[in-house]
Amino acid sequence: MAFDNFILEASDLYKSFPGGPNKPALEVLNSLSIQIPEGSITSIIGSSGSGKSTLLHILGGLDQPDKGTISWNGTDITTLDSDETAEIRNSFTGFVFQFHHLLPEFSALENVSMPALIKGVESTKAFERGRSLLDRFGILEREDHRPAQLSGGEQQRVSMARALMNNPRLILADEPTGNLDDDNTSVILDLLYELRETDGVSVLLITHEKSIAERSDRILELKNGVLHPL
């Protein structure tokens, strides 16, 4: 599959963390570059501790590289302050995490609608779209349930619905099926991969399972701080 436009481009990324007493710094990213084609599904695999989540957080503007540039649809976010980055991120990206990160005191509907409410969308309109997304993922009947009342698969569907709330251009998914059984894994992956066809979004998927990554348009392996195509 050929792609012409890049929704995300990162160049020459470096990231390290301080070492312990008498230990050198831990280098996670070493002059790493990546381009995410618009409308593509890209998977990044790598061993535990290779820096996959760190890379995703940096590409998503949740963390800063020590050096390098990151462009979202042509905008270099490394030149922006944290408030400017957050404002763009809330519309440009949608995050799906392994552990959901749902707010325990709020209902499924409130969790899904939160990105729009933070953005300043009127609550009636935000909840209307939230219900539409819950319906789309087959859990509208659970709208009033809090996360603790939902199964793991249901919580991940709520997380995916929340990621779509502000119509993002890019979905960043960090081990989204890591805590699910085989049946729920298949459901979540099917839903995730349908988003490209129905919403035209690009997907960057972090996984340690090559069998999951093989459904992508391309697979990159993070090893020794650099991405290698497979």
GUZA-414183 format. One record per residue: residue in three letters; residue number from 1; y, x, z of N, C-alpha, C in turn. Coordinates in steps of 0.05 Angstrom, whole numbers, plus 5000, padded with zeros to 4 digits. Atoms other than C-alpha are relative to their C-alpha. Layout:
BEGIN
> ALA	NUM	Y	X	Z	Y	X	Z	Y	X	Z
...
END
This chain:
BEGIN
> MET	1	4976	5017	5000	5000	5000	5000	5025	5018	5000
> ALA	2	4976	4983	5002	5067	5029	4979	5024	4987	5014
> PHE	3	4977	5010	4985	5130	5022	5021	5024	5017	4991
> ASP	4	4976	4987	5009	5201	5038	5000	5021	5005	5021
> ASN	5	4979	4998	4980	5245	5027	5061	4987	5007	5027
> PHE	6	5010	4993	4973	5238	5055	5131	5017	4985	5021
> ILE	7	4987	5015	4978	5254	5011	5191	5007	5018	5023
> LEU	8	4996	4980	4978	5250	5070	5239	4995	5028	4989
> GLU	9	5004	4973	5007	5258	5144	5227	5008	5018	5024
> ALA	10	4994	4981	4978	5254	5199	5279	4994	5028	4990
> SER	11	5002	4973	5011	5263	5273	5266	5003	5020	5022
> ASP	12	4997	4976	4983	5251	5337	5305	5002	4992	5030
> LEU	13	4999	5009	4972	5236	5303	5372	4986	5020	5018
> TYR	14	5011	4984	4979	5224	5346	5433	5001	4985	5026
> LYS	15	4999	5011	4973	5205	5322	5502	4981	5016	5018
> SER	16	5016	4986	4980	5180	5359	5563	5007	4990	5027
> PHE	17	4997	5009	4972	5172	5345	5637	4998	5025	5018
> PRO	18	5001	4977	4982	5184	5394	5694	4972	5004	5011
> GLY	19	5025	4993	4987	5123	5430	5720	5002	5001	5030
> GLY	20	5000	4998	4971	5103	5436	5792	5008	5028	5008
> PRO	21	4994	4973	4990	5116	5497	5836	4984	5021	4985
> ASN	22	5013	4978	5014	5101	5560	5796	4984	4991	4975
> LYS	23	5013	5010	5024	5079	5518	5737	5021	4995	4978
> PRO	24	4981	5004	5022	5111	5515	5668	5005	4971	4994
> ALA	25	4994	5028	5008	5143	5452	5640	4977	4990	4982
> LEU	26	5020	5013	5017	5095	5403	5607	5013	4991	4974
> GLU	27	4989	5008	5026	5112	5398	5533	4984	4978	4988
> VAL	28	5014	5024	5010	5095	5329	5506	5004	4997	4970
> LEU	29	4993	5002	5028	5131	5326	5439	5012	5026	4991
> ASN	30	4991	4974	5010	5143	5388	5397	5008	4998	4971
> SER	31	4990	5003	5027	5187	5379	5336	4986	4978	4984
> LEU	32	5015	5023	5011	5154	5312	5322	5019	4983	4982
> SER	33	4985	5018	5018	5178	5269	5263	4982	4978	4991
> ILE	34	5016	5024	5008	5156	5200	5241	5018	4981	4985
> GLN	35	4986	5022	5015	5177	5146	5191	4982	4976	5001
> ILE	36	5015	5025	5000	5156	5074	5200	5010	4983	4977
> PRO	37	4992	5016	5023	5158	5037	5134	5004	4970	5007
> GLU	38	4995	5028	4995	5187	4967	5135	4977	4983	4990
> GLY	39	5022	5017	5008	5133	4914	5134	4972	5013	5004
> SER	40	5025	4986	4997	5079	4964	5154	4988	4996	5028
> ILE	41	5014	4999	4974	5027	4968	5210	4990	5029	5003
> THR	42	5006	4972	4995	5022	5039	5237	4987	5002	5028
> SER	43	5013	4995	4974	4974	5060	5292	5002	5030	5007
> ILE	44	5001	4973	4989	4980	5122	5335	4978	5002	5021
> ILE	45	5022	4996	4981	4918	5147	5370	5003	5028	5012
> GLY	46	4999	4974	4987	4907	5206	5416	4986	4998	5027
> SER	47	5014	4999	4975	4871	5228	5478	5018	4991	5023
> SER	48	4985	5007	4977	4892	5205	5547	5018	5024	5009
> GLY	49	4982	4978	4992	4953	5245	5569	5013	5014	4977
> SER	50	4989	4986	5023	4972	5265	5498	5030	4993	4995
> GLY	51	4972	5006	5003	5040	5231	5503	5006	4975	4984
> LYS	52	4997	5023	5017	5029	5167	5464	5020	4980	5011
> SER	53	4981	5019	4988	5066	5121	5513	5028	5012	5002
> THR	54	4974	4987	4999	5121	5172	5522	5014	4998	4973
> LEU	55	4989	5002	5026	5131	5173	5447	5010	4972	4994
> LEU	56	4993	5028	5006	5132	5097	5442	5026	4993	5015
> HIS	57	4976	5006	4984	5184	5093	5498	5025	5013	4988
> ILE	58	4977	4986	5013	5228	5144	5463	5008	4986	4974
> LEU	59	4994	5013	5025	5222	5110	5396	5012	4972	5004
> GLY	60	4990	5026	4994	5238	5044	5429	5026	5000	5016
> GLY	61	4975	4997	4986	5300	5071	5464	4998	4995	5030
> LEU	62	5003	5003	4971	5271	5064	5534	5002	5027	5014
> ASP	63	4997	4973	4990	5273	5139	5544	5014	5017	4980
> GLN	64	4985	4983	5018	5312	5196	5515	4984	5026	4994
> PRO	65	5013	4974	5006	5284	5257	5478	5018	5022	5010
> ASP	66	4984	4977	4993	5306	5326	5499	5017	5009	4976
> LYS	67	4987	4992	5024	5326	5337	5427	4989	4983	4977
> GLY	68	5009	5015	5023	5322	5301	5360	5016	4975	4995
> THR	69	4985	5024	5008	5347	5239	5325	4980	4977	4995
> ILE	70	5015	5025	5004	5321	5167	5322	5018	4980	4987
> SER	71	4984	5019	5014	5347	5117	5272	4985	4974	4998
> TRP	72	5010	5027	5004	5335	5042	5274	5015	4988	4977
> ASN	73	4988	5012	5023	5348	5013	5206	5026	5014	4992
> GLY	74	4977	4984	5008	5398	5069	5192	5020	5006	5022
> THR	75	4982	4994	4977	5432	5070	5261	4988	5020	5018
> ASP	76	5010	4979	4983	5423	5134	5300	5005	4993	5029
> ILE	77	4996	5010	4972	5411	5109	5371	5005	5023	5019
> THR	78	4996	4978	4982	5414	5179	5400	5030	5006	5004
> THR	79	4971	4997	4997	5490	5176	5390	5013	4978	5017
> LEU	80	4989	5023	4985	5497	5111	5430	4996	5004	5030
> ASP	81	5004	5000	4972	5506	5101	5504	4978	4980	5008
> SER	82	5022	5017	4992	5454	5063	5545	5005	4971	4996
> ASP	83	4993	5028	5004	5490	4996	5541	4999	4993	4971
> GLU	84	5001	5006	5029	5498	5000	5466	4971	5000	4990
> THR	85	5028	4999	5008	5425	5020	5457	4985	4975	5009
> ALA	86	5013	5024	4989	5402	4962	5502	5007	4976	4984
> GLU	87	4991	5024	5015	5443	4912	5463	4986	4998	4973
> ILE	88	5014	5000	5026	5413	4933	5396	4970	4996	5005
> ARG	89	5029	5002	4995	5343	4940	5426	4991	4972	5005
> ASN	90	5008	5027	4992	5343	4869	5452	4996	4982	4975
> SER	91	5003	5015	5025	5348	4843	5380	4982	5014	4980
> PHE	92	5014	4985	5021	5316	4898	5339	4971	5003	5006
> THR	93	5028	4994	4992	5252	4911	5378	4988	4978	5018
> GLY	94	5015	5017	4982	5199	4871	5414	4977	5017	5011
> PHE	95	5020	4983	4987	5153	4905	5465	4976	4983	5010
> VAL	96	5024	5012	4988	5081	4887	5482	4986	5023	5015
> PHE	97	5012	4979	4984	5051	4927	5539	4972	4993	5009
> GLN	98	5027	5004	4990	4981	4936	5566	5000	4982	5025
> PHE	99	5000	5015	4975	5000	4908	5634	5020	4978	5001
> HIS	100	4985	5024	5004	5044	4852	5607	5029	5002	5010
> HIS	101	4974	4999	4988	5103	4864	5654	5014	4973	5001
> LEU	102	4988	5026	4997	5114	4790	5664	5012	4998	5028
> LEU	103	4987	5003	4974	5160	4769	5720	4984	4979	5016
> PRO	104	5020	5017	4986	5113	4739	5773	5012	4974	5011
> GLU	105	4988	5024	4988	5164	4689	5802	5009	4979	4979
> PHE	106	4992	5019	5021	5178	4656	5735	4976	4989	4985
> SER	107	5021	5013	5016	5138	4609	5692	4996	5014	4973
> ALA	108	5005	4988	5026	5107	4627	5625	5024	4994	4981
> LEU	109	4977	5007	5017	5164	4590	5590	5025	5017	5007
> GLU	110	4977	4985	4991	5217	4626	5631	4997	5030	4992
> ASN	111	5004	4972	5008	5185	4694	5617	5004	5004	4970
> VAL	112	4997	4998	5029	5182	4681	5543	5029	4999	4992
> SER	113	4972	5005	5007	5254	4657	5541	5020	5021	5010
> MET	114	4982	4981	4986	5283	4714	5583	5016	5017	4981
> PRO	115	4984	4983	5018	5304	4760	5525	5024	4985	4988
> ALA	116	4978	5016	5012	5346	4703	5494	5020	4993	5022
> LEU	117	4981	5006	4979	5376	4684	5561	5017	5024	5007
> ILE	118	4985	4975	4995	5395	4757	5574	5021	5004	4978
> LYS	119	4982	4997	5023	5427	4757	5505	5023	4981	5001
> GLY	120	4978	5020	4998	5470	4697	5525	4995	4974	4985
> VAL	121	5007	5025	5014	5434	4643	5486	4999	4977	5020
> GLU	122	4999	5023	4983	5445	4574	5516	4971	4992	5008
> SER	123	5027	5004	4990	5385	4555	5559	4984	4979	4985
> THR	124	5015	5021	5014	5366	4492	5522	4989	5011	4974
> LYS	125	5010	4988	5025	5361	4530	5456	4979	5021	5006
> ALA	126	5019	4979	4994	5325	4588	5489	4973	4988	5007
> PHE	127	5025	5012	4992	5273	4543	5521	4987	4985	4976
> GLU	128	5011	5013	5024	5265	4504	5455	4984	5020	4983
> ARG	129	5014	4979	5015	5247	4569	5419	4976	5010	5016
> GLY	130	5022	4991	4983	5204	4591	5478	4976	4981	4998
> ARG	131	5023	5019	5003	5162	4527	5473	4988	5002	4973
> SER	132	5011	4997	5028	5155	4537	5398	4982	5024	4999
> LEU	133	5017	4976	5000	5128	4607	5409	4975	4996	5016
> LEU	134	5024	5006	4984	5081	4585	5464	4980	4983	4985
> ASP	135	5017	5017	5016	5055	4531	5418	4987	5015	4978
> ARG	136	5010	4983	5022	5047	4581	5362	4976	5017	5009
> PHE	137	5021	4983	4989	5003	4624	5407	4979	4984	5015
> GLY	138	5021	5017	4989	4963	4564	5431	4999	4997	5030
> ILE	139	5000	5002	4971	4985	4562	5504	5024	4983	5010
> LEU	140	4977	5017	4992	5041	4510	5506	4993	4985	5025
> GLU	141	5008	5016	4976	5002	4471	5558	5002	5017	5026
> ARG	142	4997	4983	4977	5011	4531	5604	5029	5008	5006
> GLU	143	4971	4991	4998	5087	4534	5600	5010	5000	5028
> ASP	144	4990	5001	4973	5097	4516	5673	4985	5018	5020
> HIS	145	5016	4984	4983	5045	4564	5700	5012	5028	5003
> ARG	146	4991	4973	4995	5064	4630	5732	4978	5020	4992
> PRO	147	5020	4980	5010	5030	4695	5710	4974	5001	5016
> ALA	148	5024	4999	4983	4982	4695	5769	4980	4977	4994
> GLN	149	5016	5023	5006	4956	4628	5745	4988	5001	4971
> LEU	150	5010	4997	5027	4940	4654	5675	4979	5021	4998
> SER	151	5020	4980	5005	4881	4693	5649	5013	5024	4987
> GLY	152	4989	4976	5012	4890	4763	5622	5008	4996	4971
> GLY	153	4994	5006	5028	4887	4738	5550	5025	4982	4997
> GLU	154	4976	5018	5000	4938	4683	5565	5025	5016	5007
> GLN	155	4976	4984	4993	4985	4733	5598	5008	5017	4976
> GLN	156	4992	4984	5023	4982	4777	5536	5012	4984	4978
> ARG	157	4987	5018	5019	4998	4718	5492	5029	4994	5008
> VAL	158	4973	5005	4990	5058	4703	5535	5017	5025	4994
> SER	159	4986	4976	5006	5078	4776	5528	5007	5003	4971
> MET	160	4995	4999	5029	5072	4772	5452	5022	4980	4992
> ALA	161	4980	5020	5006	5112	4708	5450	5028	5010	5009
> ARG	162	4975	4989	4990	5166	4741	5492	5011	5022	4981
> ALA	163	4992	4978	5018	5167	4801	5444	5013	4988	4975
> LEU	164	4989	5012	5024	5184	4753	5387	5025	4983	5005
> MET	165	4979	5020	4992	5238	4714	5424	5025	5004	4984
> ASN	166	4974	4995	5013	5298	4747	5390	4996	5008	4971
> ASN	167	5005	4994	5028	5266	4753	5321	5003	5030	4993
> PRO	168	4997	4971	5004	5256	4829	5323	4991	5009	4973
> ARG	169	5009	4988	5025	5247	4873	5262	4975	5018	5005
> LEU	170	5021	4981	4994	5198	4920	5297	4986	4992	5027
> ILE	171	5016	5004	4976	5142	4906	5347	4987	5026	5008
> LEU	172	5012	4976	4989	5122	4964	5392	4979	4991	5020
> ALA	173	5022	5009	4984	5054	4952	5423	4985	5024	5012
> ASP	174	5012	4978	4986	5027	4999	5476	4974	4991	5013
> GLU	175	5027	5008	4990	4951	4990	5486	4999	4970	5007
> PRO	176	4998	5029	4993	4960	4914	5481	4974	4986	5006
> THR	177	5026	5012	4994	4885	4901	5487	4985	5017	5020
> GLY	178	5013	4981	4983	4870	4955	5538	4985	4987	5024
> ASN	179	5012	5013	4977	4853	4906	5594	4985	4974	4993
> LEU	180	5012	5026	5009	4820	4851	5552	4971	5004	4992
> ASP	181	5027	4999	5010	4748	4835	5535	5000	4998	4970
> ASP	182	5002	4999	5029	4723	4836	5464	5011	4976	4986
> ASP	183	4991	5025	5012	4737	4763	5449	5031	4999	5000
> ASN	184	4971	5001	4998	4809	4766	5474	5013	5023	4984
> THR	185	4990	4979	5017	4819	4833	5439	5002	4991	4971
> SER	186	4999	5010	5027	4801	4801	5373	5022	4980	4995
> VAL	187	4979	5020	5002	4848	4743	5385	5027	5013	4999
> ILE	188	4973	4987	4998	4907	4787	5405	5005	5016	4975
> LEU	189	4995	4984	5024	4897	4834	5346	5005	4983	4976
> ASP	190	4996	5019	5023	4891	4776	5297	5029	4990	5001
> LEU	191	4973	5011	4997	4956	4747	5324	5021	5022	4993
> LEU	192	4981	4978	5004	4991	4815	5323	5002	5006	4970
> TYR	193	5000	4992	5028	4970	4830	5251	5011	4977	4983
> GLU	194	4989	5022	5015	4990	4760	5228	5030	5001	4999
> LEU	195	4971	5000	4999	5062	4774	5248	5013	5013	4976
> ARG	196	4989	4988	5024	5073	4819	5188	5001	4979	4978
> GLU	197	5000	5019	5022	5053	4763	5141	5018	4976	5005
> THR	198	4984	5024	4994	5089	4706	5177	5029	5006	5006
> ASP	199	4972	4994	4991	5151	4741	5205	5012	5025	4986
> GLY	200	4991	4976	5015	5156	4804	5161	5007	5023	5019
> VAL	201	4993	4978	4982	5159	4849	5222	4982	5024	4995
> SER	202	5016	4975	5000	5135	4921	5225	4988	5003	5027
> VAL	203	5015	4997	4975	5085	4940	5278	4993	5030	5004
> LEU	204	5009	4974	4992	5075	5006	5314	4982	4996	5024
> LEU	205	5020	5006	4980	5011	5003	5354	4989	5026	5012
> ILE	206	5012	4978	4985	4989	5053	5407	4973	4992	5010
> THR	207	5026	5007	4990	4915	5054	5421	4983	5026	5003
> HIS	208	5019	4977	4998	4860	5102	5443	4974	4994	4985
> GLU	209	5025	5009	5013	4807	5063	5403	5004	5001	4970
> LYS	210	4998	4997	5029	4799	5085	5331	4992	4974	4985
> SER	211	5010	5024	5013	4762	5020	5314	5023	4979	4998
> ILE	212	4977	5018	5001	4826	4981	5330	5020	5011	4980
> ALA	213	4981	4988	5018	4870	5030	5293	4992	4997	4970
> GLU	214	5010	5001	5028	4827	5025	5230	5010	4975	4984
> ARG	215	4990	5023	5014	4857	4957	5214	5029	5004	4990
> SER	216	4973	4995	5007	4925	4989	5204	5003	5010	4972
> ASP	217	4995	4989	5026	4958	5011	5140	4996	5031	5001
> ARG	218	5004	4972	4998	4956	5082	5166	4996	5007	5030
> ILE	219	5006	4991	4972	4933	5121	5228	5011	5028	5003
> LEU	220	4990	4974	4994	4969	5180	5259	4988	5008	5027
> GLU	221	5010	4990	4975	4939	5223	5314	5020	5019	5013
> LEU	222	4981	4983	4984	4984	5253	5368	4983	5022	5014
> LYS	223	5015	4977	4989	4957	5322	5385	5018	5024	5002
> ASN	224	4984	4977	4995	4993	5381	5416	5030	4995	4993
> GLY	225	4972	5006	5004	5060	5345	5410	5008	4993	4972
> VAL	226	4994	5005	5029	5055	5332	5335	4982	4978	4990
> LEU	227	5015	5021	5013	5031	5274	5293	4986	5010	4975
> HIS	228	5016	4991	5023	4975	5286	5243	4988	4975	4987
> PRO	229	5012	5024	5014	4955	5234	5189	4970	5002	5000
> LEU	230	5030	5001	5002	4882	5212	5189	4992	4984	4975
END
